[in-house]
Structure formats: structure tokens, C-alpha cells
Amino acid sequence: MKKYIIILSMSVFVISCKSKAVAVQNNKTEVVEAKKDKKAIEKHYDNKLDFSTVYIKASARYVDEKQSQNVSAEIKIEKDKQILISVRFLGITMAKALITPTAVSYYEKINSTYYEGDFTSLSKWLGTELNYSKVQNLLVGEALEDLRKGDYTQTIVENLFRLEDQKEANIKKVFFLEPEKYLLQKEQISQPSENRMLEIKYSDTKVFDQGVLPTAIEINAIQPKGKTDINLNYNTISFNEQLSFPYSVPSGYKKVIIK
């Protein structure tokens, strides 16, 4: 369970299925053709969610080379301030993670352990820079990186805008946008020399007053120790409610040191 919480809430360590972009109007499916667009990144950020809080109930499946688990997850986000993730099995809370811009904390019940620290040690352990914004972006379907700050080449692949960052030599970053609303469909971040790769796919988007949110997230992570797959399905979503973020480590738990 500890591994699940780490990868779910911080799956931004470095590192397909064919996809087709469609627009749904009046119960008819219309295929929108992707053509090169110099303003693709700008149009992508026109879709940014406008919310103060979001509350999500999700079902999740975790699979690695040793085990598979089906659990439920409760995700609370106060935009740009804090994220609370609770993982439950058969209605029992098995793990919790509280993430803020300056700190990361979690505890898990099976081994009675907890972690408290900042993003520095986690970034070193995961092999890439990690911060609050990346975790928040992952959960609401926005690009992990700020695409406006990169130097991207654009090509059309399987009717999607494929944006590849040209800035970093050691890390490969590729983002795929659909051509109708320029929503993020897939992103891949990899370090081939370190045998690390993260691929995130988004689907089943729903339109809310606050914007568009994907309700299905597929996370595929490869690292030297093996492969991990996580599938998140958002079952209930509500915006701008007054939320509480209760978090405290149960007594008697042992602190984990990440080096």
C-alpha cells in the first residue's frame, strides 16, 4: 500500500495505444482533423480548469510485477494549496497522503509506517524534479510541464498534435493534444539511459461549469525495478465545496527515511 500511495500521488518520476480525437455534438460523432497549429499550446491553456476546490471519489486498480489491487480513493484538492488522498479497501482507510507546495506526508496501515518531508528527497529518489504543481496537474488532466516554457517541435501523429521538447538532452518529454479543444490526451516522460519512463493517458472527459475534466487516467511507469500500472476512474466529482483536510499519523507508526 505504501508503494501505491507514492506512485499515485507522485507518479512524476522519469520515465501505445492508437488514439483518435473526436468531438461529440448533438449525439453525433465527428472526427476532427488535426492540422499544424502554431497556437496549439496557447489554445491548450484556454481549457484550464477554474475552481477553488474539487472533491473526487474514484475507483483504482494497481498492478506491478508482484501484485494487483483494486481499491477506492478519495481525492480532495484545494487549488494550489493542498491535496489529500485517502485510499480505502472494503471501506477501511489503508493509507493517506497530504501534499502541499512545501511538504509531502503519508502513512499506510499495513506496515504501520509514515513519511514526512519535502520534495527534495523525493525528487532525488524518483530521479526527476517533483513539485506540487505536477501532482495537481496529473490529477486534473493538465500537462505535467508548463508547455509555454519549453521549446517544442510539432508534428501530427495519429490525428493528434505531438509536441516534443527540444530543450533537455537527457530527458525526453512528449505531449499529445487532440485537435478539437486541444485537450491533453497523452504525455510521455522518459530517461532512456536510466531505463525510466512515465506514460499518462487521459480519456472519458466530462464538461463542467468549471471546465473540462478527464474521468479516466491510465498511468504506466517503468523503472529499473520493474513496471507499474495504475488505472483511475473518477466516479463522483464536485467543485467549490467547503472541504476539510484532516490528516494525522496514528500513534506507534514508524517513520520512513527516503535517501
N, C-alpha and C positions, 0 to 999 in steps of 0.2 A: 504494500500500500504506500509505503514511503516513496518508492520509485514512481508510482502513478502520480502522486501529488507533484513531485518535482517536474516530471515531464509535462503534465497537463498545464501547470501554471507557468512553466518556464521552458517551453519547448523551442527555445531560440538558440540552441547550440548548433554549430555547424557540423550544416550538414557537416508510359503513363497512359493514364487512361485518355483516349481520344475524347475531346470535348467539343461541343458545338454551341455557339451562342444563339439564343433565341429571345424574342420579345413576345409577350403574351398580351393580346389586345382583343377584347370582345370575344373571349373564348376561342380565338383562332391563333394558331402558332405561326409566327412569321420569322423566317430566317433572315437575319440582318448581316449583310456582307461587310467584312472588315476591310477598310482601305486605309493606307498610311495617313496618319493624322498628327501633325506637329503639336497639336494641343491635347493629345491623349492624356497626358499626365495632369494637366490643368483640369480637364473635364472629369478625371477620376476623383479629384478632390472636391468637385462640386457636389459629390454624393455624401460628404462627411455627415455622420450622424449628429443631430443636435439634441442632446439630452443632458440632464443633470445626474440622474441615476437610472440604472437598468437592473431588473431582477429577472433571473433566468432559472428555470427548472429544466434539467437536461438528463437524458439517459446517455451512458457512456460505456464503450467497450474498450478494454485494454488488452493488447496481445503482445507478448515478447516470445523469445525462443524457449522459455521455460514455463510460461503460464498464460492463461487468459482469464479475464474477469469482466463481469457485467455489473455495473454499479449505477447509482443515481448521483447527480451532482446539483448542488445549489450554488449559483454564482450571483454575487451582488457586486455591482460596480458603482462607485461614486466617481464620476468622471474626473480623471487626472489627479485623484486624491487617494483612493484605496480600493482594493479588490479583496473580497472574502470568498473563498471557495470551500465548500463543505462536501465531502464525499461520503455517501451512505451505502450500506449494504443491508438489505432486508429491514430498512428503516432505521438502522443504527448508525450513528456518526462514527466513521472509522478514521477519518483524517480531516484536518482543516489547514488552510493556508491563508495568511493575511499578508497582502503585498501593498506597500506604499512606495512613493518615489524614492525613499531613502532606506527602506528596510524590507526584509523578507523573513517571515516566520512561518513555521508549520509544525504540526505534531501529528503522529499517527499512532493508532491504538494497538495494533498487533504486536509491535516490538516495544511499545511504550517509550518512544524516542521523540525528541523535538529538535528543531534548528532555529536559531536566531542569528541574524547577521545582515550585512548589506549586499549589494550586487557585486562588489569587488571580488570576493572569494568565489561566488557562484560563477561569475564571468570567466574567471581563471579555470575553474573546474570544468565548465561546459565547453570552453575553447573559443568563445567569442564574446564580444561586448553585449551585456544584457542590461536592460533598464525597464522601468515601469511601463513606459510607452509601448514597448514591444509586446509585453504581455497583454496589455489592454487592447492593442491593435489586433492581436491574434484572436481574441475572444469576440471582437465586434466586426471582423471581416475587413480590416484595413491593412494595407501593406506594412510589414514589419519595419521597413526602412522608410524614411521620408523621401519619396521619389523625386521631389522637387530639388533635392540637394545632390543627386547623383548625375552621372554623365552616361546616358542610356542610348544604345542603338535600338532602333525599332524595326521589326520585321513582322510579317503576317504568317502565323503558323496555325493550321487547323482552324482558320477563321477567328483567331484571337490575336490581339496585339501582343507581341512578345518583346519585352523590354529587358535588355541585358546591360548591367552596369559595367562600364569600361574603366572605372577608377582603380579598383583593387585587383592586384595581380594574383594574390594568394587565395582570395575568396571569390567564388563565382555566385552572383546574385541575378536571378531571372524572375520576372514577374509577367503574368498573363492577364490581360484585361479583355472583357467582352466588348463588342463594338456598339451595342445599343445604348447602354448607360455608363459604359466604361467601369463597370464593377470588377473587383478583383476576383478571378476565377481560380488562380493557382499561383504559388510562389515557391521557388526552389533556391535554397542557400546551401552551398557546398564548399568543402575544403578537400579536394581530391587527394592532395598529398597526405592528409591526415585520415583519410577514409571516413569523413564525416559528411552527412547530407541530411537536410531537413526539407521535406516537401509538404506543403499545406494546400488542400483543395477545399473550395467553398461551393456550396450548392443550395438549392431549395430556398431561394431568397423570398422574403416577405416584405411588403411595403407597409410602413407605419407612418403616422403623422411626423415622427422624428426623423424619418429617412428609411433607407433600405438595409435590412439585416439578413445575413445568411443564417439558416436554421440547421444546416448540416456542415460539419467541419471534419475533414479527414486529415490526420497528422501521421506522416510516415517519417520515422527518424532512423538513420543508420549511423552508428559509431563503431569504433574498434571492438567494443564488447558485444556487438550484435545489433539486431533490428527491433524496433518498437513501433507498433501501430496503435493509434487511438482514434476512435470514431465518436464524435459528439453529436447528439441530436437534441436541438432545443425544442422542448415540448410546450413550455409556457414562457411568455415574455411580457413584461410590463415595464413602462417607463415612468420616471419622475415621481415615484412614490417616496414617502419618508421611510428610509431604511435604517436598520440598526446593524452594527458590525461587531457583534460580541465575539471576543476571542481571548481565551486564557488557557495556558498549558496546565493540564491536570497535574496534581502533585505526584511526586515519585517518578516522573519521566526523566530519562537520561538524555543529556544534551549531545547532539551530533556535531562533530567538528569536520568541516569541509576544507580540505587543503588543496 
